[in-house]
C-alpha cells in the first residue's frame, strides 16, 4: 500500500513538473498575430534564400517544374503591393466565417441556445444527468468561447438540482466541452474556420485532383463522435470523477427551470425550424424543386453547395422566433444589434486572418508551399509512412502543438498549409486530414496550463472547493484524456478502414465520394 502511495505521489510530482516546463515554454510563444507576423517574415526570407540557391521541385504526375520565387525581390514586392488587399478579401471561407458568426450570435444572444440547454437538463432524471451534461457539452462549440461561461456552470447547476456534487458537473462539463470541442452534431463557427484554412491549403500544390471542400465534409465523423462521447464522458464523470471528489454537505437544490415565456419561445422556435427543414426537403427531393439536384441526389443539390447560408438562416430563424415570443428581442437587443455584436467579437480574430491570408498568399506565389508539401510527401513515402500511419502522425503533431497553441484556428493555420497538401500527395482526402487534426485540437487542451479557460474553470471550481489548486484540478481533468483519445482514434479508424464517407461527398481517399 505504501509503495503504491509513493508511486502515485511520484507520478503526480512528475506530471506537475511536466506542466511547469510546458508553462514556461508556452509563455515564450507570442500571441497569434505576432506569431504569424514572424511566420510571414520567415517565409519571405526562406523563399528568397531558396530562390538564390535555385531551388525547384517537380510536380508529381505532371511534366512541370516549379521554381521558388523570392518574396524579397522586385517581383515579390510588386506582388505584395498588388495583392495585399485581395489576399485578405478573397481568402477562402472568410465570408462563411462572418455569416456563421452573425447567425450563431442571433441564436445565442436571443437566449435560444441557453434555453434549449436548460430545457434538456431539466428533463433528465438524476442517474442520467452526467450523460446529459456530457451530451450538451459535446455540442458546446456552437456557443464559441461563451460555452465555457454557459455550459460548464449549467453542468454544476444540473448536478446540484438532483442532489449530486456540483463540482463534478462543473469539471465534467468542462472536460467534455474541451475534449469534444471539434465534434458534435451541430455545425458552427469552428467548422467554418477549419474549412477556410483547409480550402486555402488545398490550393497550394498544382496538379492535385479537384476536391469539393465544404463546411459539412466532416459531419458524419463528428456526429459519430457526438454519439459515443456522451456515453464515455458521462460514465467517467459518474464513476471516476465524482467518487474521487471531496464529499459535500447537502445544499438547497437549484432548479434548472425555464420561465413560461422561454418555454413558449422554445416550442415555437423549434416548430419553425421543423417547418424550415420540411420546406428544404420538399425543395430538394421533389423533381423540379428549387433545390433539386441535377442528378436527383442531395450531393448535387444547391443546398450542399450553399450549406453555410442554409445553416445561417436556420440559426437566425430560431433566434428571431424565440426572441419575439419570449420577449428577448427588443430595441436594445434587436437583430441588427445581435449580428453587430457577433462581428465585434470576431474583430480580433479577423485581424489575425489578415496576416494569415498574407502568409498563404506568399506561400502560393513563391511556390515555397508546394516545395515543402512535395518534399514532406516524398520523405513520408521513402520512410513508408502513409495511410492511417500518416493520419496518426497528423494527430500527434496537432496534439503536441495544441499544448502550446490552444486556438483551433491559429493552430490549423500553422499545421494545415504543410500537412494538407503533403498528405493529399499521399492519396488522402482533405476531409480525413482535417478530421485527424480535430483529434489533436481537442484532447490535449484539457491538460495544458496555456488555456485561459482553465483559469476560468479554477475560479468557478473554487466556489465549491475554496482551497482547490491548479495542479489538483488538472489531475482531475487528466483522467479524461486517454479515454477521449481512444474514442476519437477509434472512430477515425472505423471510418478509415471501412472506407466510410466522413461527410456528404467526402471520402477517405483523394477523389473518393
C-alpha positions as CSV (number, residue, x, y, z in Angstrom):
1,X,0.0,0.0,0.0
2,X,2.8,2.4,1.0
3,X,4.7,1.6,-2.2
4,X,1.6,2.3,-4.2
5,X,1.1,5.6,-2.5
6,X,4.7,6.6,-3.2
7,X,4.3,5.6,-6.8
8,X,1.2,7.7,-7.0
9,X,2.9,10.7,-5.4
10,X,5.8,10.3,-7.7
11,X,3.6,10.2,-10.8
12,X,1.8,13.3,-9.6
13,X,5.1,15.1,-9.0
14,X,6.3,14.1,-12.4
15,X,3.1,15.4,-14.0
16,X,3.4,18.7,-12.1
17,X,7.0,19.1,-13.3
18,X,5.9,18.4,-16.9
19,X,3.2,21.0,-16.6
20,X,5.7,23.5,-15.2
21,X,8.1,23.1,-18.1
22,X,5.2,23.3,-20.6
23,X,4.0,26.5,-19.0
24,X,7.5,28.1,-19.3
25,X,7.6,27.1,-23.0
26,X,4.1,28.3,-23.6
27,X,4.8,31.7,-22.0
28,X,7.5,32.3,-24.6
29,X,5.1,31.7,-27.5
30,X,3.9,35.0,-28.9
31,X,0.3,35.9,-29.4
32,X,-1.2,34.6,-32.7
33,X,-0.9,38.0,-34.5
34,X,2.8,38.3,-33.6
35,X,3.3,34.6,-34.4
36,X,2.0,34.9,-37.9
37,X,3.9,38.1,-38.5
38,X,7.1,36.2,-37.6
39,X,5.9,33.4,-39.9
40,X,5.4,35.9,-42.7
41,X,8.9,37.2,-42.3
42,X,10.3,33.7,-42.1
43,X,8.6,32.6,-45.4
44,X,9.7,35.8,-47.1
45,X,13.4,35.3,-46.1
46,X,13.3,31.5,-46.7
47,X,11.8,31.9,-50.2
48,X,14.4,34.5,-51.1
49,X,17.3,32.3,-50.0
50,X,15.8,29.3,-51.8
51,X,15.4,31.4,-54.9
52,X,19.1,32.5,-54.8
53,X,20.1,28.8,-54.4
54,X,18.0,27.8,-57.4
55,X,15.6,25.6,-55.6
56,X,12.8,23.9,-57.6
57,X,10.6,20.8,-57.4
58,X,8.8,18.6,-60.0
59,X,5.1,18.4,-59.7
60,X,4.0,14.8,-59.2
61,X,2.2,13.4,-62.2
62,X,2.8,16.4,-64.4
63,X,5.6,17.5,-66.7
64,X,6.1,20.7,-64.7
65,X,8.9,22.1,-62.6
66,X,8.2,24.8,-60.1
67,X,11.0,27.3,-59.3
68,X,10.9,29.0,-55.9
69,X,10.5,32.8,-56.3
70,X,11.9,35.1,-53.7
71,X,9.4,37.4,-51.9
72,X,12.2,39.9,-51.1
73,X,12.8,40.6,-54.7
74,X,11.5,43.2,-57.1
75,X,8.8,40.9,-58.4
76,X,7.9,39.8,-54.9
77,X,7.5,43.3,-53.6
78,X,5.4,44.1,-56.7
79,X,3.2,41.1,-55.9
80,X,2.7,42.2,-52.3
81,X,1.8,45.7,-53.3
82,X,-0.8,44.5,-55.8
83,X,-2.3,41.6,-53.7
84,X,-2.1,42.6,-50.0
85,X,-5.8,43.6,-50.1
86,X,-7.1,40.8,-52.5
87,X,-5.2,38.2,-50.4
88,X,-7.4,39.2,-47.5
89,X,-10.7,39.9,-49.2
90,X,-10.5,36.7,-51.4
91,X,-9.3,34.4,-48.6
92,X,-11.3,31.2,-49.0
93,X,-14.1,30.9,-46.4
94,X,-13.8,34.4,-44.9
95,X,-17.4,35.2,-45.9
96,X,-18.5,31.9,-44.4
97,X,-16.9,32.7,-41.1
98,X,-18.7,36.1,-41.0
99,X,-22.1,34.6,-41.8
100,X,-21.8,31.9,-39.2
101,X,-20.6,34.3,-36.5
102,X,-23.5,36.7,-37.1
103,X,-26.1,33.9,-37.4
104,X,-25.0,31.9,-34.3
105,X,-24.8,35.1,-32.3
106,X,-28.5,35.7,-33.1
107,X,-29.5,32.3,-31.7
108,X,-27.2,32.8,-28.7
109,X,-28.0,36.4,-28.0
110,X,-31.7,35.9,-28.1
111,X,-31.4,33.2,-25.4
112,X,-32.5,30.3,-27.7
113,X,-29.4,28.2,-27.2
114,X,-29.2,28.6,-23.5
115,X,-32.9,27.9,-23.1
116,X,-32.5,24.7,-25.1
117,X,-29.7,23.5,-22.9
118,X,-31.7,24.4,-19.7
119,X,-34.8,22.6,-21.1
120,X,-32.8,19.4,-21.8
121,X,-31.1,19.3,-18.5
122,X,-34.3,19.9,-16.6
123,X,-35.9,16.9,-18.2
124,X,-33.3,14.3,-17.2
125,X,-33.5,12.0,-14.1
126,X,-30.7,12.0,-11.6
127,X,-28.9,8.9,-12.9
128,X,-28.9,10.4,-16.4
129,X,-27.6,13.9,-15.5
130,X,-23.9,13.0,-16.2
131,X,-24.7,11.7,-19.6
132,X,-27.0,14.7,-20.4
133,X,-24.3,17.1,-19.3
134,X,-21.7,15.3,-21.4
135,X,-24.0,15.3,-24.4
136,X,-24.7,19.1,-24.2
137,X,-21.0,19.9,-23.6
138,X,-20.0,17.8,-26.7
139,X,-22.1,20.3,-28.8
140,X,-20.6,23.3,-26.9
141,X,-18.5,24.7,-29.8
142,X,-21.7,26.2,-31.2
143,X,-21.5,28.7,-28.3
144,X,-17.9,29.5,-29.3
145,X,-15.9,30.8,-26.3
146,X,-19.1,31.7,-24.5
147,X,-19.6,27.9,-23.9
148,X,-17.2,28.0,-21.0
149,X,-19.3,30.6,-19.2
150,X,-22.6,29.0,-20.1
151,X,-22.4,25.2,-20.3
152,X,-19.9,24.5,-17.5
153,X,-21.8,26.4,-14.9
154,X,-25.1,24.8,-16.1
155,X,-23.4,21.4,-15.6
156,X,-22.9,22.3,-11.9
157,X,-26.5,23.5,-11.5
158,X,-27.8,20.4,-13.1
159,X,-25.9,18.2,-10.7
160,X,-26.9,20.3,-7.7
161,X,-30.6,20.1,-8.7
162,X,-30.5,16.3,-8.4
163,X,-28.6,16.2,-5.1
164,X,-25.2,15.4,-6.7
165,X,-21.9,17.1,-6.3
166,X,-22.0,20.3,-8.4
167,X,-18.2,20.3,-8.7
168,X,-18.4,17.0,-10.7
169,X,-20.9,18.7,-13.0
170,X,-18.7,21.7,-13.5
171,X,-15.4,19.8,-14.1
172,X,-17.1,17.1,-16.1
173,X,-18.9,19.6,-18.4
174,X,-15.6,21.4,-19.0
175,X,-13.8,18.1,-19.7
176,X,-16.4,17.0,-22.3
177,X,-16.6,20.5,-23.8
178,X,-12.8,20.7,-24.3
179,X,-12.3,17.1,-25.3
180,X,-15.2,17.1,-27.8
181,X,-14.9,20.7,-28.9
182,X,-14.2,19.8,-32.6
183,X,-17.0,17.2,-32.7
184,X,-20.8,17.0,-32.2
185,X,-24.0,17.2,-34.2
186,X,-24.2,20.9,-34.7
187,X,-22.2,22.8,-37.3
188,X,-20.8,26.0,-36.0
189,X,-18.2,28.7,-36.5
190,X,-15.3,26.4,-35.7
191,X,-16.3,24.3,-38.8
192,X,-16.3,27.5,-40.9
193,X,-12.9,28.4,-39.6
194,X,-11.5,24.9,-40.4
195,X,-12.8,25.0,-43.9
196,X,-11.4,28.4,-44.6
197,X,-7.9,27.2,-43.8
198,X,-8.4,23.8,-45.5
199,X,-9.7,25.3,-48.7
200,X,-6.7,27.6,-48.9
201,X,-4.2,24.8,-48.2
202,X,-5.7,22.6,-50.9
203,X,-4.7,25.2,-53.5
204,X,-1.1,25.3,-52.6
205,X,0.1,22.5,-54.8
206,X,-1.0,22.4,-58.5
207,X,-1.9,19.2,-60.3
208,X,-3.8,17.6,-57.4
209,X,-7.3,16.2,-58.3
210,X,-10.1,18.7,-57.7
211,X,-11.9,18.3,-54.4
212,X,-15.1,19.6,-53.1
213,X,-14.3,21.4,-49.8
214,X,-17.4,22.3,-47.9
215,X,-18.4,23.0,-44.3
216,X,-20.1,19.6,-43.7
217,X,-17.3,17.4,-45.1
218,X,-16.6,16.1,-41.6
219,X,-20.2,15.9,-40.4
220,X,-20.7,12.2,-40.4
221,X,-17.4,11.8,-38.5
222,X,-18.2,14.5,-35.9
223,X,-21.7,13.2,-35.4
224,X,-20.5,9.7,-34.7
225,X,-18.1,11.1,-32.1
226,X,-21.1,13.1,-30.8
227,X,-22.9,9.8,-30.2
228,X,-20.1,8.0,-28.3
229,X,-18.6,10.9,-26.4
230,X,-21.6,11.5,-24.1
231,X,-21.6,7.8,-23.2
232,X,-17.9,7.7,-22.3
233,X,-17.8,11.2,-20.8
234,X,-20.9,10.6,-18.7
235,X,-19.6,7.3,-17.4
236,X,-16.2,8.9,-16.5
237,X,-18.0,11.7,-14.7
238,X,-20.3,9.4,-12.7
239,X,-17.9,6.5,-11.9
240,X,-14.4,8.0,-11.9
241,X,-14.5,11.8,-11.3
242,X,-17.4,12.2,-8.9
243,X,-16.5,9.4,-6.4
244,X,-13.0,10.9,-6.0
245,X,-14.2,14.4,-5.2
246,X,-14.4,15.7,-1.6
247,X,-17.9,15.0,-0.1
248,X,-20.2,17.9,0.4
249,X,-22.9,18.8,2.8
250,X,-26.5,18.8,1.5
251,X,-27.4,22.1,0.0
252,X,-30.8,23.5,-1.3
253,X,-31.4,22.3,-4.8
254,X,-31.3,24.8,-7.7
255,X,-33.9,24.0,-10.3
256,X,-32.8,24.2,-13.9
257,X,-36.1,25.7,-15.0
258,X,-37.3,27.9,-17.8
259,X,-39.7,30.9,-17.5
260,X,-43.1,30.5,-19.1
261,X,-42.1,32.8,-22.0
262,X,-38.9,30.9,-22.6
263,X,-40.8,27.6,-22.8
264,X,-43.3,29.1,-25.3
265,X,-40.4,30.6,-27.3
266,X,-38.6,27.3,-27.4
267,X,-41.6,25.4,-28.6
268,X,-42.5,28.0,-31.3
269,X,-38.9,28.3,-32.5
270,X,-38.4,24.5,-32.8
271,X,-41.7,24.3,-34.7
272,X,-40.5,27.0,-37.1
273,X,-37.2,25.1,-37.5
274,X,-39.0,21.9,-38.3
275,X,-41.2,23.8,-40.9
276,X,-38.0,25.2,-42.4
277,X,-36.4,21.8,-42.7
278,X,-39.6,20.4,-44.3
279,X,-39.6,23.2,-46.9
280,X,-36.0,22.5,-47.7
281,X,-36.6,18.8,-48.0
282,X,-39.5,19.4,-50.4
283,X,-37.5,21.7,-52.5
284,X,-34.6,19.3,-52.7
285,X,-36.4,16.0,-53.2
286,X,-39.4,16.9,-55.4
287,X,-38.4,16.9,-59.1
288,X,-38.4,20.4,-60.4
289,X,-38.0,21.9,-56.9
290,X,-35.7,24.9,-56.5
291,X,-33.1,22.8,-54.6
292,X,-33.4,19.6,-56.6
293,X,-30.0,18.2,-57.7
294,X,-29.1,17.9,-61.3
295,X,-28.7,14.1,-61.0
296,X,-31.6,13.8,-58.5
297,X,-29.3,13.3,-55.4
298,X,-28.7,15.6,-52.4
299,X,-25.0,15.6,-53.3
300,X,-25.7,17.7,-56.4
301,X,-28.3,19.9,-54.7
302,X,-27.7,23.6,-54.3
303,X,-28.3,23.1,-50.6
304,X,-24.9,21.4,-50.2
305,X,-23.1,24.0,-52.3
306,X,-24.7,26.8,-50.1
307,X,-24.8,25.0,-46.8
308,X,-23.4,27.8,-44.8
309,X,-26.2,30.1,-45.9
310,X,-28.8,27.5,-45.1
311,X,-27.4,26.9,-41.6
312,X,-27.1,30.6,-41.1
313,X,-30.8,31.2,-42.0
314,X,-31.7,28.4,-39.6
315,X,-29.8,29.9,-36.7
316,X,-31.3,33.4,-37.4
317,X,-34.8,31.9,-37.8
318,X,-34.9,30.1,-34.4
319,X,-33.2,33.1,-32.7
320,X,-35.7,35.7,-34.0
321,X,-38.7,33.5,-33.4
322,X,-37.6,32.7,-29.9
323,X,-36.8,36.3,-29.2
324,X,-40.2,37.6,-30.4
325,X,-42.1,35.0,-28.4
326,X,-40.0,35.1,-25.2
327,X,-39.7,38.9,-25.4
328,X,-35.9,38.9,-25.5
329,X,-35.7,40.5,-28.9
330,X,-36.1,44.2,-28.1
331,X,-35.0,47.5,-29.5
332,X,-31.8,47.4,-27.4
333,X,-31.3,43.7,-28.3
334,X,-32.5,43.7,-31.9
335,X,-31.5,41.5,-34.8
336,X,-29.1,44.1,-36.0
337,X,-27.6,44.6,-32.6
338,X,-27.0,40.9,-32.1
339,X,-25.4,40.5,-35.6
340,X,-23.2,43.5,-34.9
341,X,-22.2,42.1,-31.5
342,X,-21.1,38.9,-33.3
343,X,-18.9,40.9,-35.7
344,X,-17.5,42.9,-32.9
345,X,-16.5,39.7,-31.0
346,X,-14.7,38.4,-34.1
347,X,-12.8,41.7,-34.8
348,X,-9.6,40.4,-33.1
349,X,-9.5,37.1,-35.0
350,X,-10.2,38.9,-38.2
351,X,-7.1,41.0,-37.8
352,X,-5.2,37.7,-37.4
353,X,-6.8,36.3,-40.5
354,X,-5.5,39.3,-42.4
355,X,-1.9,38.2,-41.6
356,X,-2.7,34.6,-42.2
357,X,-4.1,35.5,-45.7
358,X,-0.8,37.2,-46.5
359,X,1.2,34.1,-45.4
360,X,-0.9,31.9,-47.6
361,X,-0.5,34.4,-50.4
362,X,3.3,34.4,-50.4
363,X,3.4,30.6,-49.8
364,X,1.4,30.2,-53.0
365,X,3.1,32.9,-55.1
366,X,6.7,31.9,-54.1
367,X,5.9,28.2,-54.7
368,X,7.6,27.5,-51.3
369,X,4.4,25.9,-50.0
370,X,4.5,23.4,-52.9
371,X,8.2,22.7,-52.4
372,X,7.6,22.0,-48.7
373,X,4.5,19.9,-49.3
374,X,6.0,17.8,-52.0
375,X,9.3,17.4,-50.1
376,X,7.4,16.2,-47.0
377,X,5.3,13.8,-49.1
378,X,8.5,12.4,-50.7
379,X,10.1,11.9,-47.2
380,X,7.0,10.1,-46.0
381,X,7.0,7.8,-49.0
382,X,10.7,7.0,-48.6
383,X,10.0,6.3,-44.9
384,X,7.0,4.1,-45.7
385,X,4.7,6.5,-43.8
386,X,1.3,6.6,-45.5
387,X,-2.3,5.7,-45.0
388,X,-3.5,5.5,-41.4
389,X,0.0,5.8,-40.0
390,X,0.3,9.2,-41.7
391,X,-3.0,10.3,-40.1
392,X,-1.7,9.2,-36.7
393,X,1.4,11.4,-37.3
394,X,-1.0,14.2,-38.1
395,X,-2.8,13.6,-34.8
396,X,0.5,13.6,-32.9
397,X,1.6,16.9,-34.5
398,X,-1.6,18.7,-33.8
399,X,-1.9,17.3,-30.2
400,X,1.6,18.3,-29.3
401,X,1.3,21.8,-30.7
402,X,-2.1,22.2,-29.1
403,X,-0.4,22.0,-25.7
404,X,1.2,25.4,-26.5
405,X,-1.1,27.0,-29.2
406,X,-4.6,26.4,-27.9
407,X,-6.6,28.4,-30.5
408,X,-8.1,26.0,-33.1
409,X,-8.0,28.4,-36.0
410,X,-4.5,29.6,-35.2
411,X,-3.2,26.1,-34.8
412,X,-4.8,24.8,-38.0
413,X,-3.4,27.9,-39.9
414,X,0.1,26.7,-38.9
415,X,-0.3,23.0,-39.5
416,X,-2.7,23.0,-42.4
417,X,-0.6,24.7,-45.1
418,X,2.0,21.9,-44.9
419,X,0.1,18.8,-43.8
420,X,-3.0,19.1,-46.1
421,X,-1.2,19.2,-49.4
422,X,1.6,16.8,-48.4
423,X,-0.9,14.2,-47.2
424,X,-3.1,14.8,-50.2
425,X,0.0,13.8,-52.3
426,X,-0.1,10.5,-50.3
427,X,-3.6,9.9,-51.6
428,X,-5.6,11.1,-48.5
429,X,-8.6,13.4,-48.9
430,X,-8.6,16.8,-47.2
431,X,-11.7,15.7,-45.3
432,X,-9.8,12.8,-43.5
433,X,-6.8,15.1,-42.9
434,X,-8.9,17.7,-41.3
435,X,-10.7,15.0,-39.2
436,X,-7.3,13.9,-37.9
437,X,-6.5,17.4,-36.9
438,X,-9.7,17.7,-35.0
439,X,-8.5,14.9,-32.6
440,X,-5.3,16.7,-31.7
441,X,-7.0,20.0,-31.5
442,X,-9.5,18.8,-28.9
443,X,-8.0,16.3,-26.4
444,X,-4.7,17.8,-25.1
445,X,-6.3,21.2,-24.4
446,X,-7.7,19.6,-21.2
447,X,-4.3,19.4,-19.5
448,X,-2.4,22.4,-20.8
449,X,-1.9,25.4,-18.5
450,X,-1.8,27.6,-21.5
451,X,-5.6,27.6,-21.8
452,X,-7.1,30.7,-20.4
453,X,-10.4,28.9,-19.9
454,X,-8.6,26.5,-17.4
455,X,-8.0,29.5,-15.2
456,X,-11.7,30.5,-15.6
457,X,-12.7,26.9,-14.6
458,X,-10.4,27.1,-11.5
459,X,-12.1,30.3,-10.4
460,X,-15.6,28.7,-10.8
461,X,-14.5,25.5,-9.1
462,X,-13.2,27.4,-6.0
463,X,-16.8,28.4,-5.3
464,X,-17.4,24.8,-4.4
465,X,-13.9,23.9,-3.1
466,X,-12.2,27.1,-1.9
467,X,-8.7,25.5,-1.4
468,X,-8.5,23.9,-4.8
469,X,-5.2,24.2,-6.5
470,X,-4.5,24.3,-10.3
471,X,-2.4,21.1,-10.2
472,X,-5.2,19.2,-8.4
473,X,-7.7,20.4,-11.0
474,X,-5.5,19.4,-13.9
475,X,-5.0,15.9,-12.5
476,X,-8.8,15.5,-12.2
477,X,-9.1,16.6,-15.9
478,X,-6.3,14.2,-16.9
479,X,-8.4,11.1,-16.3
480,X,-10.4,12.1,-19.4
481,X,-7.5,12.4,-21.8
482,X,-6.7,8.8,-22.6
483,X,-10.3,7.6,-23.0
484,X,-11.1,10.6,-25.2
485,X,-8.1,9.9,-27.4
486,X,-9.3,6.3,-27.7
487,X,-12.8,7.4,-28.7
488,X,-11.5,9.9,-31.3
489,X,-9.0,7.5,-32.8
490,X,-11.4,4.5,-32.7
491,X,-14.0,6.4,-34.7
492,X,-11.4,7.7,-37.1
493,X,-10.1,4.1,-37.6
494,X,-13.6,2.8,-38.3
495,X,-14.2,5.5,-41.0
496,X,-10.7,4.9,-42.5
497,X,-10.6,1.1,-42.6
498,X,-14.3,0.7,-43.6
499,X,-13.9,3.5,-46.2
500,X,-16.9,5.4,-44.9
501,X,-17.7,8.9,-46.1
502,X,-16.7,11.5,-43.4
503,X,-19.4,13.8,-44.7
504,X,-21.6,14.4,-47.8
505,X,-19.4,13.6,-50.8
506,X,-16.3,13.4,-48.7
507,X,-14.5,10.1,-48.8
508,X,-11.3,8.9,-47.1
509,X,-9.2,8.7,-50.3
510,X,-8.5,11.6,-52.6
511,X,-11.1,11.6,-55.3
512,X,-13.4,9.2,-53.4
513,X,-17.0,10.2,-52.7
